[in-house]
Amino acid sequence: MNALREFLHMGGYAVYVWSAYALGLVVLVWNVWAPLRHERQLERSLAASRSGREP
């Protein structure tokens, strides 16, 4: 259990290391989510323009 605690503490740099991992994860999730959201908006816009009404 002590080894796990030392690993999580990262030699006193845990705040910097774990925040960098968290920020990296946020960027990766955003890079997946944003294009999918944009694609859905484009599909809705195209469907609305084909049916003759504006979104």
PDB file with SEQRES, HELIX, SHEET and CRYST1 records, atoms N, CA, C and O in Angstrom:
SEQRES   1 A   55  MET ASN ALA LEU ARG GLU PHE LEU HIS MET GLY GLY TYR          
SEQRES   2 A   55  ALA VAL TYR VAL TRP SER ALA TYR ALA LEU GLY LEU VAL          
SEQRES   3 A   55  VAL LEU VAL TRP ASN VAL TRP ALA PRO LEU ARG HIS GLU          
SEQRES   4 A   55  ARG GLN LEU GLU ARG SER LEU ALA ALA SER ARG SER GLY          
SEQRES   5 A   55  ARG GLU PRO                                                  
HELIX    1 AA1 ASN A    2  HIS A    9  1                                   8    
HELIX    2 AA2 MET A   10  GLY A   12  5                                   3    
HELIX    3 AA3 ALA A   14  ARG A   50  1                                  37    
CRYST1    1.000    1.000    1.000  90.00  90.00  90.00 P 1           1          
ATOM      1  N   MET A   1       0.825  -1.192   0.000  1.00  0.00           N  
ATOM      2  CA  MET A   1       0.000   0.000   0.000  1.00  0.00           C  
ATOM      3  C   MET A   1       0.868   1.255   0.000  1.00  0.00           C  
ATOM      4  O   MET A   1       0.495   2.271  -0.585  1.00  0.00           O  
ATOM      5  N   ASN A   2       2.010   1.184   0.647  1.00  0.00           N  
ATOM      6  CA  ASN A   2       2.906   2.321   0.700  1.00  0.00           C  
ATOM      7  C   ASN A   2       3.468   2.650  -0.683  1.00  0.00           C  
ATOM      8  O   ASN A   2       3.666   3.820  -1.013  1.00  0.00           O  
ATOM      9  N   ALA A   3       3.727   1.611  -1.496  1.00  0.00           N  
ATOM     10  CA  ALA A   3       4.255   1.837  -2.840  1.00  0.00           C  
ATOM     11  C   ALA A   3       3.218   2.567  -3.694  1.00  0.00           C  
ATOM     12  O   ALA A   3       3.568   3.442  -4.486  1.00  0.00           O  
ATOM     13  N   LEU A   4       1.961   2.214  -3.534  1.00  0.00           N  
ATOM     14  CA  LEU A   4       0.897   2.891  -4.279  1.00  0.00           C  
ATOM     15  C   LEU A   4       0.798   4.353  -3.852  1.00  0.00           C  
ATOM     16  O   LEU A   4       0.627   5.241  -4.688  1.00  0.00           O  
ATOM     17  N   ARG A   5       0.904   4.592  -2.571  1.00  0.00           N  
ATOM     18  CA  ARG A   5       0.848   5.968  -2.058  1.00  0.00           C  
ATOM     19  C   ARG A   5       2.021   6.788  -2.602  1.00  0.00           C  
ATOM     20  O   ARG A   5       1.847   7.944  -2.988  1.00  0.00           O  
ATOM     21  N   GLU A   6       3.200   6.195  -2.633  1.00  0.00           N  
ATOM     22  CA  GLU A   6       4.368   6.892  -3.181  1.00  0.00           C  
ATOM     23  C   GLU A   6       4.198   7.162  -4.676  1.00  0.00           C  
ATOM     24  O   GLU A   6       4.562   8.230  -5.168  1.00  0.00           O  
ATOM     25  N   PHE A   7       3.641   6.182  -5.392  1.00  0.00           N  
ATOM     26  CA  PHE A   7       3.401   6.377  -6.819  1.00  0.00           C  
ATOM     27  C   PHE A   7       2.419   7.523  -7.045  1.00  0.00           C  
ATOM     28  O   PHE A   7       2.665   8.386  -7.889  1.00  0.00           O  
ATOM     29  N   LEU A   8       1.317   7.545  -6.309  1.00  0.00           N  
ATOM     30  CA  LEU A   8       0.310   8.587  -6.468  1.00  0.00           C  
ATOM     31  C   LEU A   8       0.831   9.955  -6.047  1.00  0.00           C  
ATOM     32  O   LEU A   8       0.387  10.978  -6.567  1.00  0.00           O  
ATOM     33  N   HIS A   9       1.771   9.975  -5.107  1.00  0.00           N  
ATOM     34  CA  HIS A   9       2.348  11.235  -4.634  1.00  0.00           C  
ATOM     35  C   HIS A   9       3.360  11.792  -5.634  1.00  0.00           C  
ATOM     36  O   HIS A   9       3.594  13.000  -5.673  1.00  0.00           O  
ATOM     37  N   MET A  10       3.958  10.917  -6.442  1.00  0.00           N  
ATOM     38  CA  MET A  10       4.896  11.296  -7.509  1.00  0.00           C  
ATOM     39  C   MET A  10       6.077  12.121  -7.002  1.00  0.00           C  
ATOM     40  O   MET A  10       6.510  13.054  -7.677  1.00  0.00           O  
ATOM     41  N   GLY A  11       6.582  11.803  -5.872  1.00  0.00           N  
ATOM     42  CA  GLY A  11       7.762  12.489  -5.361  1.00  0.00           C  
ATOM     43  C   GLY A  11       7.541  13.963  -5.085  1.00  0.00           C  
ATOM     44  O   GLY A  11       8.477  14.758  -5.172  1.00  0.00           O  
ATOM     45  N   GLY A  12       6.319  14.336  -4.754  1.00  0.00           N  
ATOM     46  CA  GLY A  12       6.010  15.727  -4.449  1.00  0.00           C  
ATOM     47  C   GLY A  12       5.485  16.520  -5.634  1.00  0.00           C  
ATOM     48  O   GLY A  12       5.119  17.686  -5.495  1.00  0.00           O  
ATOM     49  N   TYR A  13       5.450  15.881  -6.803  1.00  0.00           N  
ATOM     50  CA  TYR A  13       4.998  16.575  -8.015  1.00  0.00           C  
ATOM     51  C   TYR A  13       3.620  16.099  -8.474  1.00  0.00           C  
ATOM     52  O   TYR A  13       3.246  16.300  -9.630  1.00  0.00           O  
ATOM     53  N   ALA A  14       2.878  15.480  -7.589  1.00  0.00           N  
ATOM     54  CA  ALA A  14       1.595  14.877  -7.957  1.00  0.00           C  
ATOM     55  C   ALA A  14       0.617  15.887  -8.534  1.00  0.00           C  
ATOM     56  O   ALA A  14      -0.086  15.571  -9.493  1.00  0.00           O  
ATOM     57  N   VAL A  15       0.551  17.083  -7.984  1.00  0.00           N  
ATOM     58  CA  VAL A  15      -0.393  18.091  -8.476  1.00  0.00           C  
ATOM     59  C   VAL A  15      -0.107  18.407  -9.936  1.00  0.00           C  
ATOM     60  O   VAL A  15      -1.036  18.511 -10.737  1.00  0.00           O  
ATOM     61  N   TYR A  16       1.142  18.560 -10.289  1.00  0.00           N  
ATOM     62  CA  TYR A  16       1.510  18.906 -11.656  1.00  0.00           C  
ATOM     63  C   TYR A  16       1.306  17.725 -12.604  1.00  0.00           C  
ATOM     64  O   TYR A  16       0.801  17.893 -13.714  1.00  0.00           O  
ATOM     65  N   VAL A  17       1.697  16.542 -12.164  1.00  0.00           N  
ATOM     66  CA  VAL A  17       1.600  15.357 -13.016  1.00  0.00           C  
ATOM     67  C   VAL A  17       0.143  15.001 -13.267  1.00  0.00           C  
ATOM     68  O   VAL A  17      -0.255  14.816 -14.417  1.00  0.00           O  
ATOM     69  N   TRP A  18      -0.657  14.904 -12.214  1.00  0.00           N  
ATOM     70  CA  TRP A  18      -2.055  14.488 -12.387  1.00  0.00           C  
ATOM     71  C   TRP A  18      -2.876  15.560 -13.098  1.00  0.00           C  
ATOM     72  O   TRP A  18      -3.813  15.235 -13.828  1.00  0.00           O  
ATOM     73  N   SER A  19      -2.540  16.826 -12.896  1.00  0.00           N  
ATOM     74  CA  SER A  19      -3.272  17.864 -13.629  1.00  0.00           C  
ATOM     75  C   SER A  19      -2.916  17.812 -15.117  1.00  0.00           C  
ATOM     76  O   SER A  19      -3.769  18.088 -15.960  1.00  0.00           O  
ATOM     77  N   ALA A  20      -1.680  17.465 -15.448  1.00  0.00           N  
ATOM     78  CA  ALA A  20      -1.294  17.324 -16.853  1.00  0.00           C  
ATOM     79  C   ALA A  20      -2.025  16.146 -17.491  1.00  0.00           C  
ATOM     80  O   ALA A  20      -2.472  16.241 -18.634  1.00  0.00           O  
ATOM     81  N   TYR A  21      -2.150  15.036 -16.759  1.00  0.00           N  
ATOM     82  CA  TYR A  21      -2.916  13.904 -17.267  1.00  0.00           C  
ATOM     83  C   TYR A  21      -4.383  14.287 -17.460  1.00  0.00           C  
ATOM     84  O   TYR A  21      -4.993  13.921 -18.465  1.00  0.00           O  
ATOM     85  N   ALA A  22      -4.942  15.012 -16.513  1.00  0.00           N  
ATOM     86  CA  ALA A  22      -6.345  15.419 -16.615  1.00  0.00           C  
ATOM     87  C   ALA A  22      -6.555  16.347 -17.804  1.00  0.00           C  
ATOM     88  O   ALA A  22      -7.521  16.185 -18.550  1.00  0.00           O  
ATOM     89  N   LEU A  23      -5.676  17.304 -17.990  1.00  0.00           N  
ATOM     90  CA  LEU A  23      -5.791  18.221 -19.111  1.00  0.00           C  
ATOM     91  C   LEU A  23      -5.645  17.476 -20.440  1.00  0.00           C  
ATOM     92  O   LEU A  23      -6.369  17.757 -21.395  1.00  0.00           O  
ATOM     93  N   GLY A  24      -4.721  16.541 -20.497  1.00  0.00           N  
ATOM     94  CA  GLY A  24      -4.568  15.729 -21.704  1.00  0.00           C  
ATOM     95  C   GLY A  24      -5.811  14.928 -22.017  1.00  0.00           C  
ATOM     96  O   GLY A  24      -6.202  14.808 -23.178  1.00  0.00           O  
ATOM     97  N   LEU A  25      -6.435  14.377 -20.990  1.00  0.00           N  
ATOM     98  CA  LEU A  25      -7.666  13.619 -21.180  1.00  0.00           C  
ATOM     99  C   LEU A  25      -8.793  14.523 -21.670  1.00  0.00           C  
ATOM    100  O   LEU A  25      -9.571  14.127 -22.538  1.00  0.00           O  
ATOM    101  N   VAL A  26      -8.887  15.720 -21.127  1.00  0.00           N  
ATOM    102  CA  VAL A  26      -9.911  16.678 -21.572  1.00  0.00           C  
ATOM    103  C   VAL A  26      -9.719  17.006 -23.045  1.00  0.00           C  
ATOM    104  O   VAL A  26     -10.691  17.055 -23.798  1.00  0.00           O  
ATOM    105  N   VAL A  27      -8.488  17.228 -23.462  1.00  0.00           N  
ATOM    106  CA  VAL A  27      -8.205  17.551 -24.865  1.00  0.00           C  
ATOM    107  C   VAL A  27      -8.573  16.378 -25.771  1.00  0.00           C  
ATOM    108  O   VAL A  27      -9.163  16.584 -26.832  1.00  0.00           O  
ATOM    109  N   LEU A  28      -8.237  15.162 -25.373  1.00  0.00           N  
ATOM    110  CA  LEU A  28      -8.575  13.992 -26.175  1.00  0.00           C  
ATOM    111  C   LEU A  28     -10.081  13.813 -26.305  1.00  0.00           C  
ATOM    112  O   LEU A  28     -10.582  13.526 -27.392  1.00  0.00           O  
ATOM    113  N   VAL A  29     -10.799  13.979 -25.211  1.00  0.00           N  
ATOM    114  CA  VAL A  29     -12.262  13.859 -25.250  1.00  0.00           C  
ATOM    115  C   VAL A  29     -12.847  14.947 -26.140  1.00  0.00           C  
ATOM    116  O   VAL A  29     -13.751  14.676 -26.932  1.00  0.00           O  
ATOM    117  N   TRP A  30     -12.347  16.173 -26.022  1.00  0.00           N  
ATOM    118  CA  TRP A  30     -12.836  17.277 -26.855  1.00  0.00           C  
ATOM    119  C   TRP A  30     -12.594  16.987 -28.336  1.00  0.00           C  
ATOM    120  O   TRP A  30     -13.448  17.280 -29.173  1.00  0.00           O  
ATOM    121  N   ASN A  31     -11.431  16.413 -28.662  1.00  0.00           N  
ATOM    122  CA  ASN A  31     -11.103  16.113 -30.057  1.00  0.00           C  
ATOM    123  C   ASN A  31     -12.007  15.037 -30.656  1.00  0.00           C  
ATOM    124  O   ASN A  31     -12.122  14.949 -31.879  1.00  0.00           O  
ATOM    125  N   VAL A  32     -12.630  14.239 -29.848  1.00  0.00           N  
ATOM    126  CA  VAL A  32     -13.599  13.260 -30.329  1.00  0.00           C  
ATOM    127  C   VAL A  32     -14.994  13.866 -30.360  1.00  0.00           C  
ATOM    128  O   VAL A  32     -15.728  13.688 -31.331  1.00  0.00           O  
ATOM    129  N   TRP A  33     -15.358  14.572 -29.313  1.00  0.00           N  
ATOM    130  CA  TRP A  33     -16.721  15.067 -29.149  1.00  0.00           C  
ATOM    131  C   TRP A  33     -17.062  16.231 -30.086  1.00  0.00           C  
ATOM    132  O   TRP A  33     -18.153  16.249 -30.656  1.00  0.00           O  
ATOM    133  N   ALA A  34     -16.178  17.181 -30.255  1.00  0.00           N  
ATOM    134  CA  ALA A  34     -16.473  18.383 -31.043  1.00  0.00           C  
ATOM    135  C   ALA A  34     -16.803  18.066 -32.510  1.00  0.00           C  
ATOM    136  O   ALA A  34     -17.790  18.597 -33.019  1.00  0.00           O  
ATOM    137  N   PRO A  35     -16.037  17.241 -33.204  1.00  0.00           N  
ATOM    138  CA  PRO A  35     -16.415  16.935 -34.590  1.00  0.00           C  
ATOM    139  C   PRO A  35     -17.739  16.173 -34.701  1.00  0.00           C  
ATOM    140  O   PRO A  35     -18.501  16.382 -35.645  1.00  0.00           O  
ATOM    141  N   LEU A  36     -18.009  15.293 -33.739  1.00  0.00           N  
ATOM    142  CA  LEU A  36     -19.282  14.573 -33.758  1.00  0.00           C  
ATOM    143  C   LEU A  36     -20.450  15.533 -33.580  1.00  0.00           C  
ATOM    144  O   LEU A  36     -21.475  15.396 -34.248  1.00  0.00           O  
ATOM    145  N   ARG A  37     -20.302  16.497 -32.687  1.00  0.00           N  
ATOM    146  CA  ARG A  37     -21.338  17.504 -32.472  1.00  0.00           C  
ATOM    147  C   ARG A  37     -21.540  18.347 -33.728  1.00  0.00           C  
ATOM    148  O   ARG A  37     -22.669  18.635 -34.125  1.00  0.00           O  
ATOM    149  N   HIS A  38     -20.432  18.733 -34.339  1.00  0.00           N  
ATOM    150  CA  HIS A  38     -20.508  19.547 -35.553  1.00  0.00           C  
ATOM    151  C   HIS A  38     -21.185  18.769 -36.689  1.00  0.00           C  
ATOM    152  O   HIS A  38     -21.984  19.331 -37.438  1.00  0.00           O  
ATOM    153  N   GLU A  39     -20.869  17.488 -36.812  1.00  0.00           N  
ATOM    154  CA  GLU A  39     -21.483  16.662 -37.841  1.00  0.00           C  
ATOM    155  C   GLU A  39     -22.991  16.565 -37.641  1.00  0.00           C  
ATOM    156  O   GLU A  39     -23.747  16.657 -38.609  1.00  0.00           O  
ATOM    157  N   ARG A  40     -23.440  16.381 -36.404  1.00  0.00           N  
ATOM    158  CA  ARG A  40     -24.879  16.327 -36.132  1.00  0.00           C  
ATOM    159  C   ARG A  40     -25.556  17.639 -36.488  1.00  0.00           C  
ATOM    160  O   ARG A  40     -26.657  17.638 -37.038  1.00  0.00           O  
ATOM    161  N   GLN A  41     -24.908  18.761 -36.178  1.00  0.00           N  
ATOM    162  CA  GLN A  41     -25.483  20.066 -36.521  1.00  0.00           C  
ATOM    163  C   GLN A  41     -25.582  20.238 -38.038  1.00  0.00           C  
ATOM    164  O   GLN A  41     -26.578  20.757 -38.542  1.00  0.00           O  
ATOM    165  N   LEU A  42     -24.555  19.806 -38.761  1.00  0.00           N  
ATOM    166  CA  LEU A  42     -24.588  19.899 -40.214  1.00  0.00           C  
ATOM    167  C   LEU A  42     -25.686  19.028 -40.803  1.00  0.00           C  
ATOM    168  O   LEU A  42     -26.379  19.443 -41.732  1.00  0.00           O  
ATOM    169  N   GLU A  43     -25.846  17.821 -40.268  1.00  0.00           N  
ATOM    170  CA  GLU A  43     -26.901  16.933 -40.755  1.00  0.00           C  
ATOM    171  C   GLU A  43     -28.279  17.538 -40.532  1.00  0.00           C  
ATOM    172  O   GLU A  43     -29.141  17.467 -41.408  1.00  0.00           O  
ATOM    173  N   ARG A  44     -28.489  18.133 -39.362  1.00  0.00           N  
ATOM    174  CA  ARG A  44     -29.774  18.783 -39.087  1.00  0.00           C  
ATOM    175  C   ARG A  44     -29.999  19.957 -40.023  1.00  0.00           C  
ATOM    176  O   ARG A  44     -31.109  20.155 -40.517  1.00  0.00           O  
ATOM    177  N   SER A  45     -28.967  20.725 -40.269  1.00  0.00           N  
ATOM    178  CA  SER A  45     -29.071  21.879 -41.151  1.00  0.00           C  
ATOM    179  C   SER A  45     -29.380  21.444 -42.587  1.00  0.00           C  
ATOM    180  O   SER A  45     -30.206  22.061 -43.260  1.00  0.00           O  
ATOM    181  N   LEU A  46     -28.721  20.390 -43.051  1.00  0.00           N  
ATOM    182  CA  LEU A  46     -28.988  19.882 -44.394  1.00  0.00           C  
ATOM    183  C   LEU A  46     -30.403  19.333 -44.506  1.00  0.00           C  
ATOM    184  O   LEU A  46     -31.085  19.572 -45.503  1.00  0.00           O  
ATOM    185  N   ALA A  47     -30.841  18.614 -43.510  1.00  0.00           N  
ATOM    186  CA  ALA A  47     -32.202  18.059 -43.526  1.00  0.00           C  
ATOM    187  C   ALA A  47     -33.222  19.196 -43.540  1.00  0.00           C  
ATOM    188  O   ALA A  47     -34.233  19.105 -44.236  1.00  0.00           O  
ATOM    189  N   ALA A  48     -32.979  20.246 -42.796  1.00  0.00           N  
ATOM    190  CA  ALA A  48     -33.907  21.371 -42.757  1.00  0.00           C  
ATOM    191  C   ALA A  48     -33.916  22.111 -44.090  1.00  0.00           C  
ATOM    192  O   ALA A  48     -34.974  22.546 -44.546  1.00  0.00           O  
ATOM    193  N   SER A  49     -32.769  22.257 -44.713  1.00  0.00           N  
ATOM    194  CA  SER A  49     -32.723  22.968 -45.999  1.00  0.00           C  
ATOM    195  C   SER A  49     -33.365  22.137 -47.100  1.00  0.00           C  
ATOM    196  O   SER A  49     -33.942  22.696 -48.032  1.00  0.00           O  
ATOM    197  N   ARG A  50     -33.279  20.827 -47.012  1.00  0.00           N  
ATOM    198  CA  ARG A  50     -33.921  19.964 -48.016  1.00  0.00           C  
ATOM    199  C   ARG A  50     -35.437  19.990 -47.876  1.00  0.00           C  
ATOM    200  O   ARG A  50     -36.154  19.872 -48.870  1.00  0.00           O  
ATOM    201  N   SER A  51     -35.922  20.143 -46.668  1.00  0.00           N  
ATOM    202  CA  SER A  51     -37.368  20.155 -46.469  1.00  0.00           C  
ATOM    203  C   SER A  51     -37.952  21.546 -46.712  1.00  0.00           C  
ATOM    204  O   SER A  51     -39.168  21.719 -46.640  1.00  0.00           O  
ATOM    205  N   GLY A  52     -37.120  22.524 -46.994  1.00  0.00           N  
ATOM    206  CA  GLY A  52     -37.605  23.847 -47.355  1.00  0.00           C  
ATOM    207  C   GLY A  52     -37.742  24.804 -46.204  1.00  0.00           C  
ATOM    208  O   GLY A  52     -38.269  25.903 -46.378  1.00  0.00           O  
ATOM    209  N   ARG A  53     -37.286  24.424 -45.042  1.00  0.00           N  
ATOM    210  CA  ARG A  53     -37.344  25.347 -43.907  1.00  0.00           C  
ATOM    211  C   ARG A  53     -35.948  25.572 -43.361  1.00  0.00           C  
ATOM    212  O   ARG A  53     -35.071  24.719 -43.503  1.00  0.00           O  
ATOM    213  N   GLU A  54     -35.748  26.693 -42.753  1.00  0.00           N  
ATOM    214  CA  GLU A  54     -34.445  27.039 -42.162  1.00  0.00           C  
ATOM    215  C   GLU A  54     -34.388  26.538 -40.738  1.00  0.00           C  
ATOM    216  O   GLU A  54     -35.411  26.489 -40.055  1.00  0.00           O  
ATOM    217  N   PRO A  55     -33.187  26.158 -40.274  1.00  0.00           N  
ATOM    218  CA  PRO A  55     -33.056  25.665 -38.888  1.00  0.00           C  
ATOM    219  C   PRO A  55     -33.290  26.723 -37.845  1.00  0.00           C  
ATOM    220  O   PRO A  55     -33.210  26.439 -36.650  1.00  0.00           O  
TER     221      PRO A  55                                                      
END                                                                             
